Amino acid sequence: MTPGLPELLSRLPGDPAIVHPLIALAMAVTITLIASALARFASPRLRRRFRALGEALAGHMRPILHHAIAAALMAAALAFWPIGDFAHLILGAALALSLSLLAIHLLRSLAIPRLAVLPIAVLLFVMVLSGSSGGFAPVADMLDGVGIGLGKRRITLLGLVSMAATCVALFALVRLANRIVGRSITRAHGLDATQKLLAQKLAAITVIVAAFFIGVDLLSIDLTAFTVFSGALGLAVGFGLQKTFGNLIAGIILLMDRSIKPGDVIVVGDSFGWVNKIGVRAVSVITRDGKEHLIPNENLMTQEVENWSYSDRNVRVRIPVGVSFDSDLKLAQDLMLRAAQESPRVLRNPKPNVWLTAFGENRVEHDILVWISDPEGGVGNVKSDVLNRLWLLFREHGIAIPYPQRVIHSSIDRPRPQ
């Protein structure tokens, strides 16, 4: 019969009180090195295989994998080591440290604040260490003994710690699920940008609702106790949060009917710019001045909106030009057309055109009509480029641009000679 680990340890020479802890320490160091090597080998392969998960963990894939492997190997070693030995406590401390570091990297990769991460890591370390050294029951009884009574319920320190840990864990899971689902939808084929954004928002709402009910079940919260509170909340939503929920529904409708999409160039009142993103409450519109206007979603549903790229991204720009009556109109019109064609942002198809629109008081009015396909790059700079080129061409060919003139006739009564 093959001897077990206790028999093998009893046959080792030397004092067991010294040899066993040294062996346990050597095992902990060896397991850490093995876990580091395995994580270095497997991390890039897992990142390529599960790209969405790797991006969601924000560069913490390797340390998370390292501490997860170390914790699994430590748990296996701890299971075979005799209980009650000091070496067992060393392996338990190594396991607790690995799990705590794993929790820290997991939570920090999800942008959880340090003030919430460190207490969770310390609590996990104490729980695992106490469990490996005789059970968590004494610690739990101590935490449960500290509390106060509120009516028929008793609030204990153990309950508060459990609630805080559950809320942080659910919050981290919600963020992780949203990141994984969001990045998976982003790389999905067959969906345009608007459909992807709508799918991401619906998935985020679904994850939050599911996490809420899971949290209620884990914390054993009796929802019947919130009947009166839910009625008051309904009134608050009906009156105080009406605009907020109206903007939320309006944003979902905008994404569903695809009338406004990220990247569209829109004009709402005095705001002109391209849509950066459609949020839960407002649409972000960035102007050519670099200012970001946050327009409530409900305003886009009720007000008149000009969408320059709703069905076609091509936009026609009108550039008024006047020349003197003494100029060669055919030559001037050819030069206008040439200046438009030489501008880099002007499209060749549809081709530019020049219209004679009116005979003014002191000049012949023309409109240069050009088309651009990138209105988010601005309209004024296109006009400026065409007019600059036209100015040089007019000066080169002697075409005059008149300026307003006024002739004032006055009669002054002179004194008659005596």
NORVENMO-V61561 format. One record per helix or strand. SS is the DSSP state (H for helix, E for strand). FROM is the first residue (numbers start at 1). TO is the last residue. Records with the same first field share a line. If there is no record, write none. Layout:
# NORVENMO-V61561
SS=FROM-TO / FROM-TO
This chain:
# NORVENMO-V61561
H=5-10 / 16-49 / 51-56 / 61-80 / 86-109 / 114-132 / 137-145 / 157-186 / 193-218 / 223-239 / 242-257 / 297-302 / 329-342 / 375-377 / 380-397
E=147-150 / 153-156 / 265-268 / 271-278 / 282-286 / 292-296 / 306-307 / 315-323 / 353-359 / 364-372
